[in-house]
Amino acid sequence: MQYTILGLNLLRLLANNQIADFHTELELIPTEMLDNTFIKHPIQLEQYLMEGSYTKIIESRNEVPSSTYSNFMEQLVHTVRDEIAACSEKAYAYLSVDQATKLFMFQPQELNEFCEQRGWMIDGNRIVFNQEEEQEEDKRSIPSSKVIARTLLYARELERIV
């Protein structure tokens, strides 16, 4: 029972994207306990996460050492998809529906629901991300006038020194 609880706690930390806390908890577990199936499972999942092998995580969601792990596995799959989505929004202006279905490992109907939740528009055969709004927010958050003024001040000071 102790191994199950330790493994569940590690899996919970992964599912909540608390990687630093995961490693802290892992350090507290005695070395001889690390070979236990219940503890090995979250360690393997963390390895997949660090490698970016998201497909392996999603494929292994039904291969759990105990049925009690299933709930956290579903949360981990959602966390992984949210991470992929956040990166995709920054990297692409749009994706084709086919590419997105493969990328997020969804069935077509699931993809539609996911797009609605994230506020993405489906335009024909492609998904358009909300990049303009995010770019405007980024522009507003960077005090460009202050940065330019400070850079010019540094340049003048550097000229005086030289």
VMD Tcl script that builds the backbone (N, CA, C; Angstrom):
set m [mol new atoms 486]
animate dup $m
set s [atomselect $m all]
$s set {name element resname resid chain x y z} {
  {N N MET 1 A 0.825 -1.202 0.000}
  {CA C MET 1 A 0.000 0.000 0.000}
  {C C MET 1 A 0.865 1.259 0.000}
  {N N GLN 2 A 1.984 1.211 0.708}
  {CA C GLN 2 A 2.879 2.364 0.780}
  {C C GLN 2 A 3.409 2.717 -0.609}
  {N N TYR 3 A 3.768 1.692 -1.394}
  {CA C TYR 3 A 4.287 1.928 -2.734}
  {C C TYR 3 A 3.226 2.567 -3.629}
  {N N THR 4 A 2.007 2.091 -3.492}
  {CA C THR 4 A 0.907 2.635 -4.290}
  {C C THR 4 A 0.706 4.112 -3.988}
  {N N ILE 5 A 0.717 4.471 -2.736}
  {CA C ILE 5 A 0.505 5.871 -2.343}
  {C C ILE 5 A 1.656 6.749 -2.816}
  {N N LEU 6 A 2.884 6.262 -2.667}
  {CA C LEU 6 A 4.037 7.034 -3.151}
  {C C LEU 6 A 3.963 7.228 -4.666}
  {N N GLY 7 A 3.620 6.153 -5.369}
  {CA C GLY 7 A 3.493 6.241 -6.823}
  {C C GLY 7 A 2.382 7.185 -7.246}
  {N N LEU 8 A 1.258 7.122 -6.552}
  {CA C LEU 8 A 0.141 8.024 -6.851}
  {C C LEU 8 A 0.526 9.482 -6.618}
  {N N ASN 9 A 1.254 9.733 -5.556}
  {CA C ASN 9 A 1.687 11.102 -5.281}
  {C C ASN 9 A 2.616 11.604 -6.389}
  {N N LEU 10 A 3.546 10.771 -6.821}
  {CA C LEU 10 A 4.443 11.160 -7.920}
  {C C LEU 10 A 3.647 11.427 -9.196}
  {N N LEU 11 A 2.691 10.559 -9.478}
  {CA C LEU 11 A 1.866 10.732 -10.675}
  {C C LEU 11 A 1.014 11.997 -10.574}
  {N N ARG 12 A 0.513 12.281 -9.383}
  {CA C ARG 12 A -0.271 13.513 -9.172}
  {C C ARG 12 A 0.572 14.750 -9.484}
  {N N LEU 13 A 1.811 14.739 -9.028}
  {CA C LEU 13 A 2.699 15.878 -9.282}
  {C C LEU 13 A 2.962 16.041 -10.776}
  {N N LEU 14 A 3.158 14.936 -11.474}
  {CA C LEU 14 A 3.344 15.011 -12.930}
  {C C LEU 14 A 2.089 15.539 -13.612}
  {N N ALA 15 A 0.938 15.016 -13.201}
  {CA C ALA 15 A -0.328 15.410 -13.819}
  {C C ALA 15 A -0.614 16.894 -13.628}
  {N N ASN 16 A -0.130 17.463 -12.527}
  {CA C ASN 16 A -0.320 18.891 -12.262}
  {C C ASN 16 A 0.846 19.735 -12.756}
  {N N ASN 17 A 1.746 19.106 -13.502}
  {CA C ASN 17 A 2.905 19.780 -14.101}
  {C C ASN 17 A 3.813 20.410 -13.037}
  {N N GLN 18 A 3.943 19.736 -11.920}
  {CA C GLN 18 A 4.806 20.185 -10.825}
  {C C GLN 18 A 6.090 19.355 -10.847}
  {N N ILE 19 A 6.896 19.595 -11.868}
  {CA C ILE 19 A 8.082 18.777 -12.119}
  {C C ILE 19 A 9.121 18.938 -11.004}
  {N N ALA 20 A 9.336 20.152 -10.541}
  {CA C ALA 20 A 10.320 20.368 -9.472}
  {C C ALA 20 A 9.908 19.626 -8.204}
  {N N ASP 21 A 8.631 19.690 -7.864}
  {CA C ASP 21 A 8.137 18.969 -6.686}
  {C C ASP 21 A 8.256 17.455 -6.877}
  {N N PHE 22 A 8.038 17.001 -8.112}
  {CA C PHE 22 A 8.199 15.583 -8.432}
  {C C PHE 22 A 9.616 15.128 -8.096}
  {N N HIS 23 A 10.601 15.908 -8.551}
  {CA C HIS 23 A 11.998 15.542 -8.312}
  {C C HIS 23 A 12.352 15.616 -6.823}
  {N N THR 24 A 11.781 16.568 -6.124}
  {CA C THR 24 A 12.018 16.667 -4.682}
  {C C THR 24 A 11.484 15.429 -3.970}
  {N N GLU 25 A 10.271 15.035 -4.300}
  {CA C GLU 25 A 9.677 13.838 -3.691}
  {C C GLU 25 A 10.465 12.584 -4.059}
  {N N LEU 26 A 10.917 12.528 -5.290}
  {CA C LEU 26 A 11.676 11.371 -5.758}
  {C C LEU 26 A 12.977 11.208 -4.975}
  {N N GLU 27 A 13.604 12.321 -4.650}
  {CA C GLU 27 A 14.848 12.279 -3.871}
  {C C GLU 27 A 14.625 11.744 -2.458}
  {N N LEU 28 A 13.422 11.892 -1.945}
  {CA C LEU 28 A 13.118 11.435 -0.585}
  {C C LEU 28 A 12.831 9.932 -0.504}
  {N N ILE 29 A 12.610 9.316 -1.658}
  {CA C ILE 29 A 12.299 7.883 -1.683}
  {C C ILE 29 A 13.606 7.090 -1.635}
  {N N PRO 30 A 13.706 6.131 -0.715}
  {CA C PRO 30 A 14.929 5.316 -0.634}
  {C C PRO 30 A 15.195 4.572 -1.947}
  {N N THR 31 A 16.462 4.405 -2.280}
  {CA C THR 31 A 16.880 3.800 -3.546}
  {C C THR 31 A 16.289 2.409 -3.752}
  {N N GLU 32 A 16.226 1.617 -2.718}
  {CA C GLU 32 A 15.720 0.244 -2.864}
  {C C GLU 32 A 14.232 0.210 -3.225}
  {N N MET 33 A 13.508 1.287 -2.989}
  {CA C MET 33 A 12.080 1.336 -3.318}
  {C C MET 33 A 11.836 1.741 -4.771}
  {N N LEU 34 A 12.840 2.263 -5.435}
  {CA C LEU 34 A 12.666 2.772 -6.798}
  {C C LEU 34 A 12.410 1.678 -7.827}
  {N N ASP 35 A 12.719 0.425 -7.496}
  {CA C ASP 35 A 12.487 -0.682 -8.423}
  {C C ASP 35 A 11.065 -1.220 -8.366}
  {N N ASN 36 A 10.265 -0.718 -7.461}
  {CA C ASN 36 A 8.887 -1.169 -7.343}
  {C C ASN 36 A 8.066 -0.674 -8.529}
  {N N THR 37 A 7.187 -1.514 -9.045}
  {CA C THR 37 A 6.359 -1.195 -10.214}
  {C C THR 37 A 5.545 0.076 -10.022}
  {N N PHE 38 A 5.008 0.271 -8.832}
  {CA C PHE 38 A 4.155 1.428 -8.573}
  {C C PHE 38 A 4.939 2.737 -8.611}
  {N N ILE 39 A 6.203 2.674 -8.326}
  {CA C ILE 39 A 7.041 3.877 -8.343}
  {C C ILE 39 A 7.748 4.027 -9.686}
  {N N LYS 40 A 8.094 2.892 -10.300}
  {CA C LYS 40 A 8.751 2.930 -11.615}
  {C C LYS 40 A 7.866 3.582 -12.673}
  {N N HIS 41 A 6.569 3.335 -12.578}
  {CA C HIS 41 A 5.631 3.847 -13.586}
  {C C HIS 41 A 5.684 5.372 -13.704}
  {N N PRO 42 A 5.506 6.145 -12.624}
  {CA C PRO 42 A 5.598 7.600 -12.763}
  {C C PRO 42 A 6.999 8.073 -13.164}
  {N N ILE 43 A 8.031 7.333 -12.753}
  {CA C ILE 43 A 9.392 7.712 -13.148}
  {C C ILE 43 A 9.547 7.574 -14.658}
  {N N GLN 44 A 9.007 6.489 -15.218}
  {CA C GLN 44 A 9.070 6.292 -16.670}
  {C C GLN 44 A 8.276 7.379 -17.396}
  {N N LEU 45 A 7.124 7.732 -16.866}
  {CA C LEU 45 A 6.312 8.787 -17.482}
  {C C LEU 45 A 7.040 10.127 -17.456}
  {N N GLU 46 A 7.723 10.403 -16.365}
  {CA C GLU 46 A 8.489 11.650 -16.271}
  {C C GLU 46 A 9.604 11.658 -17.304}
  {N N GLN 47 A 10.215 10.508 -17.542}
  {CA C GLN 47 A 11.256 10.397 -18.564}
  {C C GLN 47 A 10.671 10.710 -19.941}
  {N N TYR 48 A 9.510 10.150 -20.246}
  {CA C TYR 48 A 8.841 10.451 -21.515}
  {C C TYR 48 A 8.553 11.944 -21.628}
  {N N LEU 49 A 8.114 12.534 -20.539}
  {CA C LEU 49 A 7.796 13.958 -20.518}
  {C C LEU 49 A 9.031 14.797 -20.808}
  {N N MET 50 A 10.149 14.457 -20.191}
  {CA C MET 50 A 11.394 15.212 -20.390}
  {C C MET 50 A 11.940 15.034 -21.803}
  {N N GLU 51 A 11.703 13.858 -22.398}
  {CA C GLU 51 A 12.145 13.599 -23.767}
  {C C GLU 51 A 11.238 14.275 -24.782}
  {N N GLY 52 A 10.035 14.625 -24.368}
  {CA C GLY 52 A 9.054 15.145 -25.311}
  {C C GLY 52 A 8.339 14.027 -26.044}
  {N N SER 53 A 8.393 12.823 -25.504}
  {CA C SER 53 A 7.724 11.662 -26.109}
  {C C SER 53 A 6.272 11.614 -25.640}
  {N N TYR 54 A 5.524 12.615 -26.045}
  {CA C TYR 54 A 4.141 12.733 -25.589}
  {C C TYR 54 A 3.272 11.584 -26.086}
  {N N THR 55 A 3.601 11.061 -27.259}
  {CA C THR 55 A 2.846 9.939 -27.802}
  {C C THR 55 A 2.929 8.743 -26.861}
  {N N LYS 56 A 4.102 8.494 -26.318}
  {CA C LYS 56 A 4.273 7.361 -25.402}
  {C C LYS 56 A 3.435 7.541 -24.141}
  {N N ILE 57 A 3.316 8.773 -23.685}
  {CA C ILE 57 A 2.502 9.030 -22.488}
  {C C ILE 57 A 1.041 8.723 -22.786}
  {N N ILE 58 A 0.572 9.219 -23.913}
  {CA C ILE 58 A -0.836 9.015 -24.255}
  {C C ILE 58 A -1.118 7.538 -24.524}
  {N N GLU 59 A -0.178 6.859 -25.182}
  {CA C GLU 59 A -0.361 5.429 -25.444}
  {C C GLU 59 A -0.343 4.605 -24.160}
  {N N SER 60 A 0.389 5.050 -23.154}
  {CA C SER 60 A 0.512 4.260 -21.922}
  {C C SER 60 A -0.554 4.595 -20.885}
  {N N ARG 61 A -1.536 5.381 -21.247}
  {CA C ARG 61 A -2.531 5.763 -20.234}
  {C C ARG 61 A -3.377 4.589 -19.748}
  {N N ASN 62 A -3.461 3.536 -20.547}
  {CA C ASN 62 A -4.223 2.359 -20.110}
  {C C ASN 62 A -3.335 1.283 -19.495}
  {N N GLU 63 A -2.030 1.491 -19.509}
  {CA C GLU 63 A -1.079 0.521 -18.959}
  {C C GLU 63 A -0.624 0.992 -17.576}
  {N N VAL 64 A -1.517 0.918 -16.621}
  {CA C VAL 64 A -1.221 1.402 -15.272}
  {C C VAL 64 A -1.054 0.217 -14.319}
  {N N PRO 65 A -0.209 0.364 -13.304}
  {CA C PRO 65 A -0.004 -0.738 -12.361}
  {C C PRO 65 A -1.205 -0.993 -11.442}
  {N N SER 66 A -2.090 -0.015 -11.338}
  {CA C SER 66 A -3.284 -0.160 -10.498}
  {C C SER 66 A -4.390 0.712 -11.088}
  {N N SER 67 A -5.621 0.293 -10.910}
  {CA C SER 67 A -6.739 1.075 -11.451}
  {C C SER 67 A -6.838 2.456 -10.799}
  {N N THR 68 A -6.249 2.609 -9.623}
  {CA C THR 68 A -6.281 3.909 -8.948}
  {C C THR 68 A -5.451 4.957 -9.696}
  {N N TYR 69 A -4.578 4.527 -10.577}
  {CA C TYR 69 A -3.731 5.446 -11.338}
  {C C TYR 69 A -4.473 6.079 -12.519}
  {N N SER 70 A -5.581 5.489 -12.923}
  {CA C SER 70 A -6.278 5.917 -14.145}
  {C C SER 70 A -6.696 7.379 -14.131}
  {N N ASN 71 A -7.224 7.848 -13.012}
  {CA C ASN 71 A -7.674 9.239 -12.932}
  {C C ASN 71 A -6.523 10.212 -13.169}
  {N N PHE 72 A -5.394 9.958 -12.525}
  {CA C PHE 72 A -4.238 10.840 -12.705}
  {C C PHE 72 A -3.647 10.715 -14.104}
  {N N MET 73 A -3.780 9.535 -14.707}
  {CA C MET 73 A -3.289 9.374 -16.081}
  {C C MET 73 A -4.099 10.246 -17.038}
  {N N GLU 74 A -5.402 10.299 -16.833}
  {CA C GLU 74 A -6.234 11.170 -17.679}
  {C C GLU 74 A -5.851 12.633 -17.478}
  {N N GLN 75 A -5.592 13.027 -16.237}
  {CA C GLN 75 A -5.144 14.400 -15.972}
  {C C GLN 75 A -3.809 14.673 -16.647}
  {N N LEU 76 A -2.920 13.693 -16.630}
  {CA C LEU 76 A -1.613 13.853 -17.273}
  {C C LEU 76 A -1.764 14.015 -18.778}
  {N N VAL 77 A -2.659 13.258 -19.375}
  {CA C VAL 77 A -2.913 13.388 -20.816}
  {C C VAL 77 A -3.421 14.793 -21.127}
  {N N HIS 78 A -4.318 15.325 -20.300}
  {CA C HIS 78 A -4.810 16.698 -20.500}
  {C C HIS 78 A -3.675 17.708 -20.352}
  {N N THR 79 A -2.816 17.502 -19.373}
  {CA C THR 79 A -1.669 18.395 -19.170}
  {C C THR 79 A -0.757 18.380 -20.387}
  {N N VAL 80 A -0.493 17.193 -20.912}
  {CA C VAL 80 A 0.363 17.058 -22.097}
  {C C VAL 80 A -0.260 17.782 -23.281}
  {N N ARG 81 A -1.545 17.590 -23.488}
  {CA C ARG 81 A -2.218 18.250 -24.617}
  {C C ARG 81 A -2.227 19.768 -24.445}
  {N N ASP 82 A -2.383 20.231 -23.222}
  {CA C ASP 82 A -2.331 21.676 -22.979}
  {C C ASP 82 A -0.947 22.237 -23.281}
  {N N GLU 83 A 0.098 21.484 -22.937}
  {CA C GLU 83 A 1.469 21.918 -23.239}
  {C C GLU 83 A 1.700 21.968 -24.748}
  {N N ILE 84 A 1.227 20.945 -25.447}
  {CA C ILE 84 A 1.360 20.921 -26.907}
  {C C ILE 84 A 0.599 22.102 -27.504}
  {N N ALA 85 A -0.588 22.366 -26.984}
  {CA C ALA 85 A -1.407 23.467 -27.492}
  {C C ALA 85 A -0.728 24.812 -27.270}
  {N N ALA 86 A -0.169 25.017 -26.097}
  {CA C ALA 86 A 0.502 26.288 -25.799}
  {C C ALA 86 A 1.683 26.510 -26.737}
  {N N CYS 87 A 2.438 25.458 -26.992}
  {CA C CYS 87 A 3.576 25.577 -27.918}
  {C C CYS 87 A 3.097 25.806 -29.348}
  {N N SER 88 A 2.044 25.118 -29.740}
  {CA C SER 88 A 1.517 25.256 -31.099}
  {C C SER 88 A 1.002 26.663 -31.357}
  {N N GLU 89 A 0.345 27.248 -30.360}
  {CA C GLU 89 A -0.169 28.612 -30.512}
  {C C GLU 89 A 0.951 29.602 -30.767}
  {N N LYS 90 A 2.084 29.379 -30.121}
  {CA C LYS 90 A 3.221 30.289 -30.289}
  {C C LYS 90 A 3.971 30.022 -31.585}
  {N N ALA 91 A 4.023 28.765 -32.005}
  {CA C ALA 91 A 4.844 28.385 -33.151}
  {C C ALA 91 A 4.135 28.547 -34.493}
  {N N TYR 92 A 2.834 28.425 -34.526}
  {CA C TYR 92 A 2.101 28.425 -35.789}
  {C C TYR 92 A 0.972 29.448 -35.770}
  {N N ALA 93 A 0.678 29.974 -36.945}
  {CA C ALA 93 A -0.500 30.828 -37.091}
  {C C ALA 93 A -1.739 29.948 -37.244}
  {N N TYR 94 A -1.539 28.789 -37.874}
  {CA C TYR 94 A -2.633 27.837 -38.058}
  {C C TYR 94 A -2.067 26.443 -38.290}
  {N N LEU 95 A -2.922 25.454 -38.142}
  {CA C LEU 95 A -2.601 24.057 -38.438}
  {C C LEU 95 A -3.759 23.461 -39.214}
  {N N SER 96 A -3.462 22.508 -40.085}
  {CA C SER 96 A -4.558 21.811 -40.753}
  {C C SER 96 A -5.234 20.906 -39.722}
  {N N VAL 97 A -6.485 20.608 -39.960}
  {CA C VAL 97 A -7.238 19.758 -39.039}
  {C C VAL 97 A -6.572 18.387 -38.941}
  {N N ASP 98 A -6.095 17.858 -40.072}
  {CA C ASP 98 A -5.426 16.552 -40.060}
  {C C ASP 98 A -4.158 16.588 -39.212}
  {N N GLN 99 A -3.359 17.643 -39.380}
  {CA C GLN 99 A -2.132 17.770 -38.586}
  {C C GLN 99 A -2.456 17.878 -37.098}
  {N N ALA 100 A -3.447 18.682 -36.780}
  {CA C ALA 100 A -3.822 18.879 -35.374}
  {C C ALA 100 A -4.356 17.587 -34.757}
  {N N THR 101 A -5.132 16.830 -35.531}
  {CA C THR 101 A -5.661 15.560 -35.032}
  {C C THR 101 A -4.521 14.613 -34.672}
  {N N LYS 102 A -3.501 14.568 -35.533}
  {CA C LYS 102 A -2.335 13.711 -35.257}
  {C C LYS 102 A -1.505 14.271 -34.103}
  {N N LEU 103 A -1.293 15.579 -34.105}
  {CA C LEU 103 A -0.458 16.215 -33.092}
  {C C LEU 103 A -1.018 16.025 -31.683}
  {N N PHE 104 A -2.323 16.230 -31.547}
  {CA C PHE 104 A -2.962 16.127 -30.232}
  {C C PHE 104 A -3.479 14.723 -29.932}
  {N N MET 105 A -3.383 13.832 -30.927}
  {CA C MET 105 A -3.822 12.444 -30.790}
  {C C MET 105 A -5.290 12.367 -30.364}
  {N N PHE 106 A -6.117 13.049 -31.133}
  {CA C PHE 106 A -7.553 13.124 -30.874}
  {C C PHE 106 A -8.332 12.403 -31.960}
  {N N GLN 107 A -9.574 12.099 -31.644}
  {CA C GLN 107 A -10.561 11.749 -32.654}
  {C C GLN 107 A -11.112 13.085 -33.159}
  {N N PRO 108 A -11.628 13.152 -34.397}
  {CA C PRO 108 A -12.085 14.449 -34.933}
  {C C PRO 108 A -13.066 15.211 -34.032}
  {N N GLN 109 A -14.029 14.525 -33.423}
  {CA C GLN 109 A -14.996 15.214 -32.569}
  {C C GLN 109 A -14.323 15.785 -31.325}
  {N N GLU 110 A -13.380 15.038 -30.767}
  {CA C GLU 110 A -12.648 15.521 -29.595}
  {C C GLU 110 A -11.864 16.781 -29.937}
  {N N LEU 111 A -11.321 16.822 -31.139}
  {CA C LEU 111 A -10.558 17.994 -31.570}
  {C C LEU 111 A -11.453 19.225 -31.633}
  {N N ASN 112 A -12.671 19.063 -32.140}
  {CA C ASN 112 A -13.603 20.195 -32.205}
  {C C ASN 112 A -13.893 20.754 -30.812}
  {N N GLU 113 A -14.124 19.879 -29.857}
  {CA C GLU 113 A -14.394 20.320 -28.485}
  {C C GLU 113 A -13.175 21.025 -27.883}
  {N N PHE 114 A -11.993 20.479 -28.148}
  {CA C PHE 114 A -10.754 21.066 -27.632}
  {C C PHE 114 A -10.552 22.463 -28.214}
  {N N CYS 115 A -10.825 22.614 -29.504}
  {CA C CYS 115 A -10.685 23.920 -30.161}
  {C C CYS 115 A -11.642 24.941 -29.552}
  {N N GLU 116 A -12.858 24.522 -29.287}
  {CA C GLU 116 A -13.834 25.420 -28.666}
  {C C GLU 116 A -13.371 25.856 -27.280}
  {N N GLN 117 A -12.856 24.925 -26.499}
  {CA C GLN 117 A -12.383 25.243 -25.148}
  {C C GLN 117 A -11.248 26.253 -25.172}
  {N N ARG 118 A -10.374 26.159 -26.163}
  {CA C ARG 118 A -9.209 27.047 -26.232}
  {C C ARG 118 A -9.503 28.325 -27.015}
  {N N GLY 119 A -10.689 28.425 -27.593}
  {CA C GLY 119 A -11.042 29.628 -28.338}
  {C C GLY 119 A -10.416 29.695 -29.723}
  {N N TRP 120 A -10.098 28.542 -30.296}
  {CA C TRP 120 A -9.540 28.497 -31.643}
  {C C TRP 120 A -10.676 28.422 -32.646}
  {N N MET 121 A -10.450 28.988 -33.812}
  {CA C MET 121 A -11.459 28.956 -34.869}
  {C C MET 121 A -11.100 27.884 -35.888}
  {N N ILE 122 A -12.098 27.133 -36.320}
  {CA C ILE 122 A -11.890 26.171 -37.396}
  {C C ILE 122 A -12.406 26.825 -38.664}
  {N N ASP 123 A -11.481 27.082 -39.581}
  {CA C ASP 123 A -11.788 27.763 -40.835}
  {C C ASP 123 A -11.558 26.775 -41.970}
  {N N GLY 124 A -12.638 26.129 -42.397}
  {CA C GLY 124 A -12.504 25.127 -43.448}
  {C C GLY 124 A -11.765 23.909 -42.924}
  {N N ASN 125 A -10.589 23.672 -43.494}
  {CA C ASN 125 A -9.796 22.507 -43.107}
  {C C ASN 125 A -8.591 22.890 -42.256}
  {N N ARG 126 A -8.652 24.048 -41.621}
  {CA C ARG 126 A -7.525 24.439 -40.772}
  {C C ARG 126 A -8.009 25.108 -39.490}
  {N N ILE 127 A -7.151 25.026 -38.496}
  {CA C ILE 127 A -7.431 25.621 -37.193}
  {C C ILE 127 A -6.589 26.881 -37.091}
  {N N VAL 128 A -7.244 27.999 -36.828}
  {CA C VAL 128 A -6.557 29.289 -36.734}
  {C C VAL 128 A -6.441 29.656 -35.257}
  {N N PHE 129 A -5.201 29.928 -34.842}
  {CA C PHE 129 A -4.945 30.294 -33.452}
  {C C PHE 129 A -5.166 31.786 -33.252}
  {N N ASN 130 A -5.324 32.207 -32.015}
  {CA C ASN 130 A -5.576 33.605 -31.655}
  {C C ASN 130 A -4.273 34.372 -31.495}
  {N N GLN 131 A -3.453 34.398 -32.514}
  {CA C GLN 131 A -2.136 35.006 -32.368}
  {C C GLN 131 A -2.173 36.527 -32.329}
  {N N GLU 132 A -3.068 37.148 -33.077}
  {CA C GLU 132 A -3.081 38.613 -33.095}
  {C C GLU 132 A -3.321 39.189 -31.706}
  {N N GLU 133 A -4.288 38.609 -30.990}
  {CA C GLU 133 A -4.587 39.094 -29.638}
  {C C GLU 133 A -3.386 38.920 -28.719}
  {N N GLU 134 A -2.729 37.766 -28.820}
  {CA C GLU 134 A -1.568 37.509 -27.965}
  {C C GLU 134 A -0.414 38.431 -28.317}
  {N N GLN 135 A -0.219 38.688 -29.619}
  {CA C GLN 135 A 0.867 39.567 -30.028}
  {C C GLN 135 A 0.616 40.988 -29.545}
  {N N GLU 136 A -0.633 41.423 -29.580}
  {CA C GLU 136 A -0.964 42.757 -29.081}
  {C C GLU 136 A -0.692 42.849 -27.579}
  {N N GLU 137 A -1.051 41.783 -26.850}
  {CA C GLU 137 A -0.774 41.763 -25.413}
  {C C GLU 137 A 0.719 41.821 -25.158}
  {N N ASP 138 A 1.494 41.076 -25.954}
  {CA C ASP 138 A 2.950 41.082 -25.797}
  {C C ASP 138 A 3.512 42.469 -26.068}
  {N N LYS 139 A 3.000 43.132 -27.101}
  {CA C LYS 139 A 3.489 44.472 -27.435}
  {C C LYS 139 A 3.199 45.450 -26.301}
  {N N ARG 140 A 2.004 45.308 -25.708}
  {CA C ARG 140 A 1.643 46.208 -24.619}
  {C C ARG 140 A 2.457 45.928 -23.359}
  {N N SER 141 A 2.848 44.691 -23.177}
  {CA C SER 141 A 3.572 44.352 -21.954}
  {C C SER 141 A 5.049 44.740 -22.017}
  {N N ILE 142 A 5.583 44.993 -23.213}
  {CA C ILE 142 A 6.983 45.399 -23.349}
  {C C ILE 142 A 7.035 46.923 -23.417}
  {N N PRO 143 A 7.670 47.558 -22.449}
  {CA C PRO 143 A 7.773 49.022 -22.470}
  {C C PRO 143 A 8.873 49.454 -23.456}
  {N N SER 144 A 8.551 49.417 -24.747}
  {CA C SER 144 A 9.567 49.642 -25.777}
  {C C SER 144 A 10.222 51.018 -25.671}
  {N N SER 145 A 9.465 52.041 -25.349}
  {CA C SER 145 A 10.051 53.381 -25.231}
  {C C SER 145 A 11.105 53.420 -24.127}
  {N N LYS 146 A 10.807 52.796 -23.001}
  {CA C LYS 146 A 11.767 52.768 -21.896}
  {C C LYS 146 A 13.011 51.965 -22.269}
  {N N VAL 147 A 12.816 50.873 -22.965}
  {CA C VAL 147 A 13.948 50.037 -23.364}
  {C C VAL 147 A 14.854 50.802 -24.323}
  {N N ILE 148 A 14.262 51.494 -25.283}
  {CA C ILE 148 A 15.046 52.278 -26.246}
  {C C ILE 148 A 15.796 53.397 -25.530}
  {N N ALA 149 A 15.105 54.114 -24.648}
  {CA C ALA 149 A 15.745 55.214 -23.920}
  {C C ALA 149 A 16.908 54.703 -23.073}
  {N N ARG 150 A 16.715 53.599 -22.398}
  {CA C ARG 150 A 17.769 53.029 -21.565}
  {C C ARG 150 A 18.958 52.570 -22.417}
  {N N THR 151 A 18.688 51.984 -23.564}
  {CA C THR 151 A 19.759 51.533 -24.460}
  {C C THR 151 A 20.566 52.713 -24.976}
  {N N LEU 152 A 19.877 53.798 -25.350}
  {CA C LEU 152 A 20.583 54.996 -25.812}
  {C C LEU 152 A 21.429 55.599 -24.690}
  {N N LEU 153 A 20.904 55.580 -23.482}
  {CA C LEU 153 A 21.663 56.077 -22.336}
  {C C LEU 153 A 22.934 55.252 -22.133}
  {N N TYR 154 A 22.816 53.939 -22.228}
  {CA C TYR 154 A 23.991 53.072 -22.106}
  {C C TYR 154 A 24.997 53.372 -23.211}
  {N N ALA 155 A 24.514 53.595 -24.425}
  {CA C ALA 155 A 25.416 53.887 -25.546}
  {C C ALA 155 A 26.174 55.191 -25.299}
  {N N ARG 156 A 25.466 56.215 -24.799}
  {CA C ARG 156 A 26.131 57.493 -24.506}
  {C C ARG 156 A 27.185 57.324 -23.414}
  {N N GLU 157 A 26.834 56.593 -22.368}
  {CA C GLU 157 A 27.780 56.349 -21.277}
  {C C GLU 157 A 29.001 55.585 -21.781}
  {N N LEU 158 A 28.779 54.644 -22.651}
  {CA C LEU 158 A 29.876 53.866 -23.215}
  {C C LEU 158 A 30.783 54.746 -24.065}
  {N N GLU 159 A 30.184 55.689 -24.819}
  {CA C GLU 159 A 30.984 56.630 -25.620}
  {C C GLU 159 A 31.868 57.483 -24.726}
  {N N ARG 160 A 31.339 57.935 -23.603}
  {CA C ARG 160 A 32.118 58.757 -22.676}
  {C C ARG 160 A 33.310 57.987 -22.114}
  {N N ILE 161 A 33.081 56.725 -21.814}
  {CA C ILE 161 A 34.154 55.902 -21.249}
  {C C ILE 161 A 35.260 55.696 -22.271}
  {N N VAL 162 A 34.884 55.446 -23.499}
  {CA C VAL 162 A 35.873 55.177 -24.555}
  {C C VAL 162 A 36.419 56.494 -25.015}
}
mol reanalyze $m
mol bondsrecalc $m
mol representation Tube
mol addrep $m
